[in-house]
Amino acid sequence: MPPVYMKQTVIKYGVGFGSALAMAVSFTLNKSIFWAIIHGILGWIYVLYAWIFKTY
């Protein structure tokens, strides 16, 4: 079983990378900074939802 600090680091960087990727893809497809920001925020809302309801 990996140490707790390793798990927290993976989650921290994984979520940051996920948000950045969502924003980059959104901007590429829509050519809109507004939608890129919205998609980045929605990624965080999904993380909170999954954390609260343990859907992972």
mmJSON file of the N, C-alpha and C atoms, coordinates in Angstrom:
{"data_MODEL":{"atom_site":{
"group_PDB":["ATOM","ATOM","ATOM","ATOM","ATOM","ATOM","ATOM","ATOM","ATOM","ATOM","ATOM","ATOM","ATOM","ATOM","ATOM","ATOM","ATOM","ATOM","ATOM","ATOM","ATOM","ATOM","ATOM","ATOM","ATOM","ATOM","ATOM","ATOM","ATOM","ATOM","ATOM","ATOM","ATOM","ATOM","ATOM","ATOM","ATOM","ATOM","ATOM","ATOM","ATOM","ATOM","ATOM","ATOM","ATOM","ATOM","ATOM","ATOM","ATOM","ATOM","ATOM","ATOM","ATOM","ATOM","ATOM","ATOM","ATOM","ATOM","ATOM","ATOM","ATOM","ATOM","ATOM","ATOM","ATOM","ATOM","ATOM","ATOM","ATOM","ATOM","ATOM","ATOM","ATOM","ATOM","ATOM","ATOM","ATOM","ATOM","ATOM","ATOM","ATOM","ATOM","ATOM","ATOM","ATOM","ATOM","ATOM","ATOM","ATOM","ATOM","ATOM","ATOM","ATOM","ATOM","ATOM","ATOM","ATOM","ATOM","ATOM","ATOM","ATOM","ATOM","ATOM","ATOM","ATOM","ATOM","ATOM","ATOM","ATOM","ATOM","ATOM","ATOM","ATOM","ATOM","ATOM","ATOM","ATOM","ATOM","ATOM","ATOM","ATOM","ATOM","ATOM","ATOM","ATOM","ATOM","ATOM","ATOM","ATOM","ATOM","ATOM","ATOM","ATOM","ATOM","ATOM","ATOM","ATOM","ATOM","ATOM","ATOM","ATOM","ATOM","ATOM","ATOM","ATOM","ATOM","ATOM","ATOM","ATOM","ATOM","ATOM","ATOM","ATOM","ATOM","ATOM","ATOM","ATOM","ATOM","ATOM","ATOM","ATOM","ATOM","ATOM","ATOM","ATOM","ATOM","ATOM","ATOM"],
"id":[1,2,3,4,5,6,7,8,9,10,11,12,13,14,15,16,17,18,19,20,21,22,23,24,25,26,27,28,29,30,31,32,33,34,35,36,37,38,39,40,41,42,43,44,45,46,47,48,49,50,51,52,53,54,55,56,57,58,59,60,61,62,63,64,65,66,67,68,69,70,71,72,73,74,75,76,77,78,79,80,81,82,83,84,85,86,87,88,89,90,91,92,93,94,95,96,97,98,99,100,101,102,103,104,105,106,107,108,109,110,111,112,113,114,115,116,117,118,119,120,121,122,123,124,125,126,127,128,129,130,131,132,133,134,135,136,137,138,139,140,141,142,143,144,145,146,147,148,149,150,151,152,153,154,155,156,157,158,159,160,161,162,163,164,165,166,167,168],
"type_symbol":["N","C","C","N","C","C","N","C","C","N","C","C","N","C","C","N","C","C","N","C","C","N","C","C","N","C","C","N","C","C","N","C","C","N","C","C","N","C","C","N","C","C","N","C","C","N","C","C","N","C","C","N","C","C","N","C","C","N","C","C","N","C","C","N","C","C","N","C","C","N","C","C","N","C","C","N","C","C","N","C","C","N","C","C","N","C","C","N","C","C","N","C","C","N","C","C","N","C","C","N","C","C","N","C","C","N","C","C","N","C","C","N","C","C","N","C","C","N","C","C","N","C","C","N","C","C","N","C","C","N","C","C","N","C","C","N","C","C","N","C","C","N","C","C","N","C","C","N","C","C","N","C","C","N","C","C","N","C","C","N","C","C","N","C","C","N","C","C"],
"label_atom_id":["N","CA","C","N","CA","C","N","CA","C","N","CA","C","N","CA","C","N","CA","C","N","CA","C","N","CA","C","N","CA","C","N","CA","C","N","CA","C","N","CA","C","N","CA","C","N","CA","C","N","CA","C","N","CA","C","N","CA","C","N","CA","C","N","CA","C","N","CA","C","N","CA","C","N","CA","C","N","CA","C","N","CA","C","N","CA","C","N","CA","C","N","CA","C","N","CA","C","N","CA","C","N","CA","C","N","CA","C","N","CA","C","N","CA","C","N","CA","C","N","CA","C","N","CA","C","N","CA","C","N","CA","C","N","CA","C","N","CA","C","N","CA","C","N","CA","C","N","CA","C","N","CA","C","N","CA","C","N","CA","C","N","CA","C","N","CA","C","N","CA","C","N","CA","C","N","CA","C","N","CA","C","N","CA","C","N","CA","C","N","CA","C","N","CA","C"],
"label_alt_id":[null,null,null,null,null,null,null,null,null,null,null,null,null,null,null,null,null,null,null,null,null,null,null,null,null,null,null,null,null,null,null,null,null,null,null,null,null,null,null,null,null,null,null,null,null,null,null,null,null,null,null,null,null,null,null,null,null,null,null,null,null,null,null,null,null,null,null,null,null,null,null,null,null,null,null,null,null,null,null,null,null,null,null,null,null,null,null,null,null,null,null,null,null,null,null,null,null,null,null,null,null,null,null,null,null,null,null,null,null,null,null,null,null,null,null,null,null,null,null,null,null,null,null,null,null,null,null,null,null,null,null,null,null,null,null,null,null,null,null,null,null,null,null,null,null,null,null,null,null,null,null,null,null,null,null,null,null,null,null,null,null,null,null,null,null,null,null,null],
"label_comp_id":["MET","MET","MET","PRO","PRO","PRO","PRO","PRO","PRO","VAL","VAL","VAL","TYR","TYR","TYR","MET","MET","MET","LYS","LYS","LYS","GLN","GLN","GLN","THR","THR","THR","VAL","VAL","VAL","ILE","ILE","ILE","LYS","LYS","LYS","TYR","TYR","TYR","GLY","GLY","GLY","VAL","VAL","VAL","GLY","GLY","GLY","PHE","PHE","PHE","GLY","GLY","GLY","SER","SER","SER","ALA","ALA","ALA","LEU","LEU","LEU","ALA","ALA","ALA","MET","MET","MET","ALA","ALA","ALA","VAL","VAL","VAL","SER","SER","SER","PHE","PHE","PHE","THR","THR","THR","LEU","LEU","LEU","ASN","ASN","ASN","LYS","LYS","LYS","SER","SER","SER","ILE","ILE","ILE","PHE","PHE","PHE","TRP","TRP","TRP","ALA","ALA","ALA","ILE","ILE","ILE","ILE","ILE","ILE","HIS","HIS","HIS","GLY","GLY","GLY","ILE","ILE","ILE","LEU","LEU","LEU","GLY","GLY","GLY","TRP","TRP","TRP","ILE","ILE","ILE","TYR","TYR","TYR","VAL","VAL","VAL","LEU","LEU","LEU","TYR","TYR","TYR","ALA","ALA","ALA","TRP","TRP","TRP","ILE","ILE","ILE","PHE","PHE","PHE","LYS","LYS","LYS","THR","THR","THR","TYR","TYR","TYR"],
"label_asym_id":["A","A","A","A","A","A","A","A","A","A","A","A","A","A","A","A","A","A","A","A","A","A","A","A","A","A","A","A","A","A","A","A","A","A","A","A","A","A","A","A","A","A","A","A","A","A","A","A","A","A","A","A","A","A","A","A","A","A","A","A","A","A","A","A","A","A","A","A","A","A","A","A","A","A","A","A","A","A","A","A","A","A","A","A","A","A","A","A","A","A","A","A","A","A","A","A","A","A","A","A","A","A","A","A","A","A","A","A","A","A","A","A","A","A","A","A","A","A","A","A","A","A","A","A","A","A","A","A","A","A","A","A","A","A","A","A","A","A","A","A","A","A","A","A","A","A","A","A","A","A","A","A","A","A","A","A","A","A","A","A","A","A","A","A","A","A","A","A"],
"label_entity_id":["1","1","1","1","1","1","1","1","1","1","1","1","1","1","1","1","1","1","1","1","1","1","1","1","1","1","1","1","1","1","1","1","1","1","1","1","1","1","1","1","1","1","1","1","1","1","1","1","1","1","1","1","1","1","1","1","1","1","1","1","1","1","1","1","1","1","1","1","1","1","1","1","1","1","1","1","1","1","1","1","1","1","1","1","1","1","1","1","1","1","1","1","1","1","1","1","1","1","1","1","1","1","1","1","1","1","1","1","1","1","1","1","1","1","1","1","1","1","1","1","1","1","1","1","1","1","1","1","1","1","1","1","1","1","1","1","1","1","1","1","1","1","1","1","1","1","1","1","1","1","1","1","1","1","1","1","1","1","1","1","1","1","1","1","1","1","1","1"],
"label_seq_id":[1,1,1,2,2,2,3,3,3,4,4,4,5,5,5,6,6,6,7,7,7,8,8,8,9,9,9,10,10,10,11,11,11,12,12,12,13,13,13,14,14,14,15,15,15,16,16,16,17,17,17,18,18,18,19,19,19,20,20,20,21,21,21,22,22,22,23,23,23,24,24,24,25,25,25,26,26,26,27,27,27,28,28,28,29,29,29,30,30,30,31,31,31,32,32,32,33,33,33,34,34,34,35,35,35,36,36,36,37,37,37,38,38,38,39,39,39,40,40,40,41,41,41,42,42,42,43,43,43,44,44,44,45,45,45,46,46,46,47,47,47,48,48,48,49,49,49,50,50,50,51,51,51,52,52,52,53,53,53,54,54,54,55,55,55,56,56,56],
"pdbx_PDB_ins_code":[null,null,null,null,null,null,null,null,null,null,null,null,null,null,null,null,null,null,null,null,null,null,null,null,null,null,null,null,null,null,null,null,null,null,null,null,null,null,null,null,null,null,null,null,null,null,null,null,null,null,null,null,null,null,null,null,null,null,null,null,null,null,null,null,null,null,null,null,null,null,null,null,null,null,null,null,null,null,null,null,null,null,null,null,null,null,null,null,null,null,null,null,null,null,null,null,null,null,null,null,null,null,null,null,null,null,null,null,null,null,null,null,null,null,null,null,null,null,null,null,null,null,null,null,null,null,null,null,null,null,null,null,null,null,null,null,null,null,null,null,null,null,null,null,null,null,null,null,null,null,null,null,null,null,null,null,null,null,null,null,null,null,null,null,null,null,null,null],
"Cartn_x":[0.851,0.0,0.887,0.662,1.51,1.259,2.276,2.104,1.03,0.469,-0.609,-0.14,1.081,1.555,1.642,1.958,2.008,0.612,-0.382,-1.76,-2.249,-1.945,-2.368,-1.696,-0.438,0.272,-0.333,-0.646,-1.242,-2.583,-3.392,-4.702,-4.534,-3.621,-3.404,-3.01,-2.016,-1.553,-2.52,-3.202,-4.174,-5.337,-5.845,-6.968,-6.533,-5.355,-4.845,-4.641,-4.096,-3.893,-5.232,-6.186,-7.512,-8.206,-8.124,-8.741,-8.047,-6.73,-5.993,-6.306,-6.41,-6.735,-8.145,-9.102,-10.477,-10.534,-9.795,-9.793,-9.119,-8.031,-7.327,-8.189,-8.818,-9.673,-10.87,-11.46,-12.606,-12.236,-11.083,-10.672,-10.393,-9.774,-9.466,-10.745,-11.744,-12.978,-13.88,-13.977,-14.942,-14.327,-13.016,-12.317,-12.884,-13.183,-13.766,-13.137,-12.575,-11.99,-13.087,-14.249,-15.38,-15.73,-15.901,-16.269,-15.139,-13.906,-12.776,-12.795,-13.078,-13.153,-14.324,-15.46,-16.637,-16.324,-15.683,-15.366,-14.336,-13.407,-12.452,-13.147,-14.108,-14.873,-15.758,-16.394,-17.252,-16.453,-15.204,-14.353,-14.196,-14.007,-13.88,-15.207,-16.313,-17.623,-17.826,-17.394,-17.516,-16.639,-15.448,-14.569,-15.238,-15.843,-16.546,-17.733,-18.474,-19.606,-19.136,-18.055,-17.538,-17.024,-16.414,-15.902,-17.044,-18.097,-19.235,-20.007,-20.287,-21.121,-20.331,-19.008,-18.118,-18.494,-18.576,-18.936,-17.738,-16.553,-15.36,-15.029],
"Cartn_y":[-1.19,0.0,1.241,2.174,3.371,4.293,5.067,6.029,7.061,7.641,8.619,9.842,10.309,11.519,11.3,10.093,9.819,9.899,9.371,9.397,10.84,11.685,13.082,13.826,13.52,14.173,13.788,12.519,12.061,12.728,12.812,13.459,14.937,15.603,17.039,17.339,16.636,16.905,16.364,15.277,14.723,15.658,16.244,17.172,18.44,18.947,20.136,19.898,18.748,18.404,18.217,17.59,17.377,18.693,19.647,20.957,21.673,21.624,22.279,21.637,20.329,19.631,19.976,20.009,20.371,21.778,22.699,24.071,24.176,23.45,23.497,22.922,21.79,21.174,22.068,22.627,23.505,24.726,25.321,26.5,26.136,24.976,24.543,24.33,23.727,23.435,24.659,25.493,26.601,27.959,28.082,29.371,30.465,30.07,31.007,30.816,31.897,31.833,31.62,32.22,32.065,30.593,29.856,28.439,27.614,27.986,27.271,27.395,28.59,28.8,28.026,28.059,27.317,25.823,25.263,23.838,23.502,24.402,24.188,24.159,25.06,25.096,23.867,23.469,22.278,21.032,20.979,19.853,19.786,20.926,20.961,20.602,21.035,20.692,19.185,18.543,17.093,16.405,16.93,16.354,16.429,17.561,17.699,16.741,16.601,15.674,14.24,13.845,12.49,12.279,13.284,13.177,13.038,13.81,13.77,12.461,12.036,10.866,9.582,9.669,8.499,7.676,8.308,7.603,7.015,7.147,6.653,5.245],
"Cartn_z":[0.0,0.0,0.0,-0.957,-1.021,0.165,0.512,1.614,1.287,2.322,2.164,1.381,1.65,0.962,-0.539,-0.977,-2.416,-3.023,-2.318,-2.803,-2.926,-1.945,-1.98,-3.132,-3.406,-4.497,-5.841,-6.014,-7.259,-7.481,-6.436,-6.548,-6.862,-6.172,-6.373,-7.816,-8.336,-9.691,-10.737,-10.435,-11.374,-11.597,-10.531,-10.648,-11.362,-11.05,-11.728,-13.212,-13.558,-14.959,-15.662,-14.974,-15.556,-15.885,-14.978,-15.216,-16.372,-16.391,-17.467,-18.814,-18.823,-20.065,-20.537,-19.607,-19.973,-20.546,-19.945,-20.428,-21.798,-21.997,-23.28,-24.406,-24.148,-25.164,-25.457,-24.403,-24.585,-25.426,-25.13,-25.894,-27.348,-27.56,-28.924,-29.727,-29.112,-29.831,-29.992,-28.94,-28.948,-29.263,-29.17,-29.374,-28.466,-27.205,-26.258,-24.883,-24.357,-23.016,-21.977,-22.194,-21.268,-21.077,-22.182,-22.072,-21.484,-21.755,-21.172,-19.648,-19.151,-17.695,-17.108,-17.772,-17.294,-17.207,-18.221,-18.206,-17.135,-16.877,-15.789,-14.435,-14.235,-12.975,-12.846,-13.935,-13.882,-13.529,-13.92,-13.534,-12.026,-11.377,-9.921,-9.248,-9.815,-9.247,-9.295,-10.389,-10.474,-9.428,-9.19,-8.164,-6.8,-6.483,-5.2,-5.116,-6.191,-6.236,-5.992,-6.677,-6.512,-5.089,-4.503,-3.146,-2.144,-2.318,-1.389,-1.509,-2.735,-2.929,-3.192,-3.18,-3.337,-4.568,-5.72,-6.938,-7.665,-7.133,-7.813,-7.401],
"occupancy":[1.0,1.0,1.0,1.0,1.0,1.0,1.0,1.0,1.0,1.0,1.0,1.0,1.0,1.0,1.0,1.0,1.0,1.0,1.0,1.0,1.0,1.0,1.0,1.0,1.0,1.0,1.0,1.0,1.0,1.0,1.0,1.0,1.0,1.0,1.0,1.0,1.0,1.0,1.0,1.0,1.0,1.0,1.0,1.0,1.0,1.0,1.0,1.0,1.0,1.0,1.0,1.0,1.0,1.0,1.0,1.0,1.0,1.0,1.0,1.0,1.0,1.0,1.0,1.0,1.0,1.0,1.0,1.0,1.0,1.0,1.0,1.0,1.0,1.0,1.0,1.0,1.0,1.0,1.0,1.0,1.0,1.0,1.0,1.0,1.0,1.0,1.0,1.0,1.0,1.0,1.0,1.0,1.0,1.0,1.0,1.0,1.0,1.0,1.0,1.0,1.0,1.0,1.0,1.0,1.0,1.0,1.0,1.0,1.0,1.0,1.0,1.0,1.0,1.0,1.0,1.0,1.0,1.0,1.0,1.0,1.0,1.0,1.0,1.0,1.0,1.0,1.0,1.0,1.0,1.0,1.0,1.0,1.0,1.0,1.0,1.0,1.0,1.0,1.0,1.0,1.0,1.0,1.0,1.0,1.0,1.0,1.0,1.0,1.0,1.0,1.0,1.0,1.0,1.0,1.0,1.0,1.0,1.0,1.0,1.0,1.0,1.0,1.0,1.0,1.0,1.0,1.0,1.0],
"B_iso_or_equiv":[0.0,0.0,0.0,0.0,0.0,0.0,0.0,0.0,0.0,0.0,0.0,0.0,0.0,0.0,0.0,0.0,0.0,0.0,0.0,0.0,0.0,0.0,0.0,0.0,0.0,0.0,0.0,0.0,0.0,0.0,0.0,0.0,0.0,0.0,0.0,0.0,0.0,0.0,0.0,0.0,0.0,0.0,0.0,0.0,0.0,0.0,0.0,0.0,0.0,0.0,0.0,0.0,0.0,0.0,0.0,0.0,0.0,0.0,0.0,0.0,0.0,0.0,0.0,0.0,0.0,0.0,0.0,0.0,0.0,0.0,0.0,0.0,0.0,0.0,0.0,0.0,0.0,0.0,0.0,0.0,0.0,0.0,0.0,0.0,0.0,0.0,0.0,0.0,0.0,0.0,0.0,0.0,0.0,0.0,0.0,0.0,0.0,0.0,0.0,0.0,0.0,0.0,0.0,0.0,0.0,0.0,0.0,0.0,0.0,0.0,0.0,0.0,0.0,0.0,0.0,0.0,0.0,0.0,0.0,0.0,0.0,0.0,0.0,0.0,0.0,0.0,0.0,0.0,0.0,0.0,0.0,0.0,0.0,0.0,0.0,0.0,0.0,0.0,0.0,0.0,0.0,0.0,0.0,0.0,0.0,0.0,0.0,0.0,0.0,0.0,0.0,0.0,0.0,0.0,0.0,0.0,0.0,0.0,0.0,0.0,0.0,0.0,0.0,0.0,0.0,0.0,0.0,0.0],
"pdbx_formal_charge":[null,null,null,null,null,null,null,null,null,null,null,null,null,null,null,null,null,null,null,null,null,null,null,null,null,null,null,null,null,null,null,null,null,null,null,null,null,null,null,null,null,null,null,null,null,null,null,null,null,null,null,null,null,null,null,null,null,null,null,null,null,null,null,null,null,null,null,null,null,null,null,null,null,null,null,null,null,null,null,null,null,null,null,null,null,null,null,null,null,null,null,null,null,null,null,null,null,null,null,null,null,null,null,null,null,null,null,null,null,null,null,null,null,null,null,null,null,null,null,null,null,null,null,null,null,null,null,null,null,null,null,null,null,null,null,null,null,null,null,null,null,null,null,null,null,null,null,null,null,null,null,null,null,null,null,null,null,null,null,null,null,null,null,null,null,null,null,null],
"auth_seq_id":[1,1,1,2,2,2,3,3,3,4,4,4,5,5,5,6,6,6,7,7,7,8,8,8,9,9,9,10,10,10,11,11,11,12,12,12,13,13,13,14,14,14,15,15,15,16,16,16,17,17,17,18,18,18,19,19,19,20,20,20,21,21,21,22,22,22,23,23,23,24,24,24,25,25,25,26,26,26,27,27,27,28,28,28,29,29,29,30,30,30,31,31,31,32,32,32,33,33,33,34,34,34,35,35,35,36,36,36,37,37,37,38,38,38,39,39,39,40,40,40,41,41,41,42,42,42,43,43,43,44,44,44,45,45,45,46,46,46,47,47,47,48,48,48,49,49,49,50,50,50,51,51,51,52,52,52,53,53,53,54,54,54,55,55,55,56,56,56],
"auth_comp_id":["MET","MET","MET","PRO","PRO","PRO","PRO","PRO","PRO","VAL","VAL","VAL","TYR","TYR","TYR","MET","MET","MET","LYS","LYS","LYS","GLN","GLN","GLN","THR","THR","THR","VAL","VAL","VAL","ILE","ILE","ILE","LYS","LYS","LYS","TYR","TYR","TYR","GLY","GLY","GLY","VAL","VAL","VAL","GLY","GLY","GLY","PHE","PHE","PHE","GLY","GLY","GLY","SER","SER","SER","ALA","ALA","ALA","LEU","LEU","LEU","ALA","ALA","ALA","MET","MET","MET","ALA","ALA","ALA","VAL","VAL","VAL","SER","SER","SER","PHE","PHE","PHE","THR","THR","THR","LEU","LEU","LEU","ASN","ASN","ASN","LYS","LYS","LYS","SER","SER","SER","ILE","ILE","ILE","PHE","PHE","PHE","TRP","TRP","TRP","ALA","ALA","ALA","ILE","ILE","ILE","ILE","ILE","ILE","HIS","HIS","HIS","GLY","GLY","GLY","ILE","ILE","ILE","LEU","LEU","LEU","GLY","GLY","GLY","TRP","TRP","TRP","ILE","ILE","ILE","TYR","TYR","TYR","VAL","VAL","VAL","LEU","LEU","LEU","TYR","TYR","TYR","ALA","ALA","ALA","TRP","TRP","TRP","ILE","ILE","ILE","PHE","PHE","PHE","LYS","LYS","LYS","THR","THR","THR","TYR","TYR","TYR"],
"auth_asym_id":["A","A","A","A","A","A","A","A","A","A","A","A","A","A","A","A","A","A","A","A","A","A","A","A","A","A","A","A","A","A","A","A","A","A","A","A","A","A","A","A","A","A","A","A","A","A","A","A","A","A","A","A","A","A","A","A","A","A","A","A","A","A","A","A","A","A","A","A","A","A","A","A","A","A","A","A","A","A","A","A","A","A","A","A","A","A","A","A","A","A","A","A","A","A","A","A","A","A","A","A","A","A","A","A","A","A","A","A","A","A","A","A","A","A","A","A","A","A","A","A","A","A","A","A","A","A","A","A","A","A","A","A","A","A","A","A","A","A","A","A","A","A","A","A","A","A","A","A","A","A","A","A","A","A","A","A","A","A","A","A","A","A","A","A","A","A","A","A"],
"auth_atom_id":["N","CA","C","N","CA","C","N","CA","C","N","CA","C","N","CA","C","N","CA","C","N","CA","C","N","CA","C","N","CA","C","N","CA","C","N","CA","C","N","CA","C","N","CA","C","N","CA","C","N","CA","C","N","CA","C","N","CA","C","N","CA","C","N","CA","C","N","CA","C","N","CA","C","N","CA","C","N","CA","C","N","CA","C","N","CA","C","N","CA","C","N","CA","C","N","CA","C","N","CA","C","N","CA","C","N","CA","C","N","CA","C","N","CA","C","N","CA","C","N","CA","C","N","CA","C","N","CA","C","N","CA","C","N","CA","C","N","CA","C","N","CA","C","N","CA","C","N","CA","C","N","CA","C","N","CA","C","N","CA","C","N","CA","C","N","CA","C","N","CA","C","N","CA","C","N","CA","C","N","CA","C","N","CA","C","N","CA","C","N","CA","C","N","CA","C"],
"pdbx_PDB_model_num":[1,1,1,1,1,1,1,1,1,1,1,1,1,1,1,1,1,1,1,1,1,1,1,1,1,1,1,1,1,1,1,1,1,1,1,1,1,1,1,1,1,1,1,1,1,1,1,1,1,1,1,1,1,1,1,1,1,1,1,1,1,1,1,1,1,1,1,1,1,1,1,1,1,1,1,1,1,1,1,1,1,1,1,1,1,1,1,1,1,1,1,1,1,1,1,1,1,1,1,1,1,1,1,1,1,1,1,1,1,1,1,1,1,1,1,1,1,1,1,1,1,1,1,1,1,1,1,1,1,1,1,1,1,1,1,1,1,1,1,1,1,1,1,1,1,1,1,1,1,1,1,1,1,1,1,1,1,1,1,1,1,1,1,1,1,1,1,1]
}}}
